[in-house]
Amino acid sequence: MFKLGYNTNGFANHSLLSAVDIIGSLGYDSIAITVDHHALNPWNKNLDDQIRQLKDKLDHYGMSSIVETGARFLLDPWTKHEPTLISPDPEKRKIRIQFIEKCLDMAAFLQSDAVSIWSGKKSETVPPSRAWEWLVSGCGGLSQKAADRGVYIGFEPEPGMFVENMAHYSQLKEAVNHDCFRLTLDIGHAFLTEKSVSETVRKFRSDIVNMHLEDMKKDKHAHLFFGEGSLDFTHIFQVVEDIGYNGQVNIELSRHSHNAPEAARKAIQIIKALKTG
């Protein structure tokens, strides 16, 4: 049975430790920690204290964890999600790599299952072949650093990014060729980019180290609350059970921070009812 969790990017108006308390007390089994200005910021002088306090809370609630690197404006206050592994400026690519390395260090301390990353968008000034070269090199180096720390890289294909679907992921996996390079599968993203969510789950069963969960409509990349989209969660959960997946499935409602505690409360009630219904 998979571990149901919640992503802290849906608690943007809470302190990290308050978010953990709420998520843990609601009965979630795991937590996806999006590193951000207020949450394990590697440049925060109080980082060591915060990460020790976080580890104590995770142990208290018995929650597994994933470290997520998708904060919108942490590395560049002007441009969402920049810099990336395929940014034109090599110094900026280095910033992203160093950031992910710091996240790997934190994940090792927290005994997290994986650090979740993505490609980012390709600049129009960059030829696809160069972007591919930078991405493969970056992911390869990070995968080895992950192995050194006993952590997986969970790579997430995302609509609109350079690697946006499972065909792209498969090509990247083959090129990186490292056992610690695995998959973060977002169910909503797969609904948008693939012919069948259930077949995607089955096909990539051995790659998945992290899953994201939200509802989605077929024509728009927007993370919706359960029941507001078109996904058949009863069927999806049956497939996840069929493949024997016992890792984390973390709810990602990054635009629900204005009502985070109630959204998290309703979400776990709905998902538990679907799992047992």
C-alpha positions in Angstrom: 0.0 0.0 0.0 1.4 3.4 -0.9 2.1 6.2 1.6 -0.2 9.2 1.2 1.5 12.5 1.7 1.1 16.3 1.1 3.5 18.8 -0.5 4.5 21.8 1.6 4.2 24.1 -1.5 0.5 24.0 -0.6 1.3 25.5 2.8 3.2 28.6 1.5 1.7 30.8 4.2 2.8 28.6 7.1 6.2 28.0 8.6 7.7 24.7 7.6 7.4 23.2 11.1 3.8 24.3 11.4 3.0 22.7 8.1 4.6 19.5 9.2 2.6 19.5 12.4 -0.7 20.0 10.5 0.1 17.4 7.9 1.3 14.9 10.4 -1.6 15.4 12.8 -4.1 14.9 10.0 -2.7 11.4 9.5 -0.6 11.6 6.4 2.1 9.0 6.0 4.6 11.2 4.1 5.5 14.7 3.2 7.0 16.3 0.1 9.2 19.3 1.3 9.5 22.0 -1.3 12.7 23.9 -0.4 11.9 27.6 -0.5 12.6 30.9 1.2 11.0 29.7 4.4 11.7 26.0 4.1 15.2 24.6 4.3 16.6 27.5 2.4 20.3 26.5 1.9 21.4 30.1 2.4 19.5 30.6 5.6 21.9 31.0 8.6 19.5 29.0 10.7 19.4 26.0 8.3 21.2 23.6 10.6 18.7 24.2 13.4 15.7 24.0 11.1 16.8 20.7 9.6 17.4 19.1 13.0 14.0 20.3 14.2 12.4 19.0 11.0 14.0 15.6 11.4 12.7 15.4 15.0 9.2 16.2 13.8 9.3 13.7 10.9 10.4 11.0 13.4 7.7 12.0 15.8 4.9 11.5 13.2 6.6 8.6 11.5 6.5 10.3 8.2 8.6 9.5 5.1 9.8 12.4 3.0 10.8 13.6 -0.4 12.8 16.8 -1.0 11.3 18.9 -3.9 13.3 21.5 -5.8 10.5 23.2 -7.7 10.2 26.5 -5.8 9.2 29.3 -8.2 11.5 32.2 -7.3 14.1 30.9 -4.8 17.1 31.0 -7.1 16.1 34.0 -9.2 13.6 36.6 -7.8 12.8 37.9 -11.3 12.2 34.7 -13.3 10.1 31.7 -12.3 12.0 28.4 -12.0 15.3 29.9 -13.2 18.1 29.1 -13.5 17.8 25.4 -14.6 20.1 22.6 -15.8 19.7 23.9 -19.4 20.1 27.7 -18.8 22.3 29.3 -21.4 24.8 30.8 -18.9 27.1 28.1 -17.5 27.4 29.9 -14.2 23.7 29.9 -13.8 23.5 26.1 -14.6 26.2 25.7 -11.9 23.9 27.5 -9.4 21.1 25.0 -10.1 23.5 22.1 -9.8 24.9 23.4 -6.5 21.4 23.9 -5.2 20.4 20.3 -6.0 23.6 19.1 -4.4 22.6 20.9 -1.2 19.1 19.3 -1.4 20.8 15.9 -1.7 22.7 16.6 1.5 19.5 17.6 3.3 17.7 14.5 1.9 20.5 12.3 3.2 20.2 13.8 6.7 16.4 13.5 6.7 16.6 10.0 5.3 14.3 11.0 2.5 13.6 8.6 -0.4 14.6 11.0 -3.2 15.2 14.5 -4.4 12.8 15.5 -7.1 14.0 17.6 -10.1 13.0 18.6 -13.6 14.6 20.0 -16.7 13.1 23.5 -16.9 12.2 25.3 -20.1 14.6 25.7 -23.0 15.6 29.2 -24.0 14.9 30.0 -27.7 18.6 30.9 -28.0 19.7 27.4 -27.1 19.8 24.6 -29.8 18.0 21.4 -28.6 21.2 19.4 -29.0 23.1 21.7 -26.6 20.3 21.7 -24.1 20.2 17.9 -24.2 24.0 17.7 -23.7 23.8 20.0 -20.6 20.8 18.1 -19.2 22.4 14.6 -19.6 25.7 15.9 -18.1 23.9 17.6 -15.2 21.7 14.6 -14.4 24.5 12.2 -14.7 26.7 14.1 -12.2 23.8 14.6 -9.8 22.9 10.9 -10.0 26.3 9.9 -8.9 26.2 12.4 -6.0 22.8 11.0 -5.1 24.3 7.5 -5.0 27.1 8.7 -2.8 24.5 9.9 -0.3 22.2 6.9 -0.6 19.4 8.9 -2.2 17.6 8.7 -5.5 17.0 11.4 -8.1 13.3 11.5 -9.0 13.1 13.2 -12.4 9.7 14.7 -13.2 8.6 15.3 -16.8 6.4 18.4 -16.8 4.2 19.9 -19.6 5.8 22.9 -21.2 9.3 22.0 -20.1 12.2 20.6 -22.2 11.4 17.1 -20.9 7.7 17.1 -20.8 6.5 13.6 -21.4 7.4 9.9 -20.8 9.0 9.5 -24.2 11.4 12.3 -23.4 12.0 10.8 -19.9 12.8 7.4 -21.4 15.4 8.9 -23.8 17.0 10.8 -20.9 17.1 7.8 -18.7 18.9 5.8 -21.4 21.4 8.6 -21.9 22.1 9.2 -18.2 22.4 5.4 -17.6 22.6 5.5 -13.8 20.7 3.3 -11.3 20.0 6.3 -9.0 18.3 8.2 -11.8 14.6 7.4 -11.4 11.1 8.9 -11.9 8.8 11.3 -10.2 5.5 10.6 -11.9 2.9 13.3 -11.6 -0.5 11.7 -12.3 -2.0 14.9 -13.6 0.9 15.5 -16.0 0.6 12.0 -17.3 -3.1 12.6 -17.9 -2.2 15.5 -20.1 0.7 14.1 -22.0 0.1 10.3 -22.3 -2.6 8.2 -23.8 -3.3 6.3 -20.6 -2.4 7.1 -17.0 -2.9 3.5 -15.9 -0.6 2.1 -18.7 2.0 4.7 -17.9 2.0 3.6 -14.2 2.3 0.0 -15.3 5.1 0.6 -17.9 7.3 2.7 -15.6 6.6 0.7 -12.4 10.3 0.0 -11.8 11.3 3.6 -12.2 8.9 5.3 -9.9 10.3 6.6 -6.6 7.8 9.4 -6.1 4.3 10.3 -7.2 2.4 13.6 -7.3 -1.3 13.6 -7.1 -4.0 16.2 -7.9 -7.0 16.4 -10.2 -6.7 17.7 -13.7 -8.7 18.6 -16.8 -7.5 17.3 -20.1 -7.1 20.7 -21.8 -5.2 22.7 -19.2 -2.2 22.2 -16.9 -3.8 23.4 -13.6 -3.6 21.5 -10.3 -7.2 21.1 -9.2 -8.8 19.8 -6.0 -10.2 16.3 -6.2 -13.5 16.2 -8.0 -12.9 19.4 -10.0 -11.1 17.5 -12.9 -11.6 14.4 -14.9 -9.3 11.8 -13.3 -10.7 8.4 -12.3 -8.9 8.0 -9.0 -10.6 4.7 -8.0 -9.1 3.1 -11.1 -5.7 4.8 -10.7 -5.4 3.6 -7.1 -6.3 0.1 -8.1 -3.5 0.1 -10.7 -1.0 1.5 -8.2 -2.0 -1.3 -5.8 -1.7 -3.8 -8.6 1.9 -2.9 -9.3 2.8 -3.3 -5.7 4.0 0.3 -5.3 4.6 1.1 -1.6 6.4 4.5 -2.0 5.0 8.0 -1.6 2.1 9.6 -3.3 2.2 13.2 -2.4 -0.8 15.5 -3.0 0.4 18.7 -4.8 -2.0 21.6 -4.5 0.4 24.5 -4.7 -2.4 27.1 -5.3 -4.4 26.1 -2.3 -2.2 27.7 0.4 -4.9 30.3 1.2 -6.9 27.4 2.7 -4.2 24.9 3.4 -5.4 23.1 6.6 -8.9 22.6 5.3 -7.7 21.5 1.8 -5.3 19.0 3.4 -8.1 17.8 5.7 -10.6 17.3 2.9 -8.0 15.7 0.6 -7.1 12.9 3.0 -10.7 12.2 3.7 -11.5 11.9 0.0 -8.5 9.8 -0.8 -8.9 7.4 2.1 -12.6 6.9 1.1 -11.5 6.2 -2.5 -8.8 3.8 -1.4 -11.2 1.8 0.7 -14.4 2.2 -1.4 
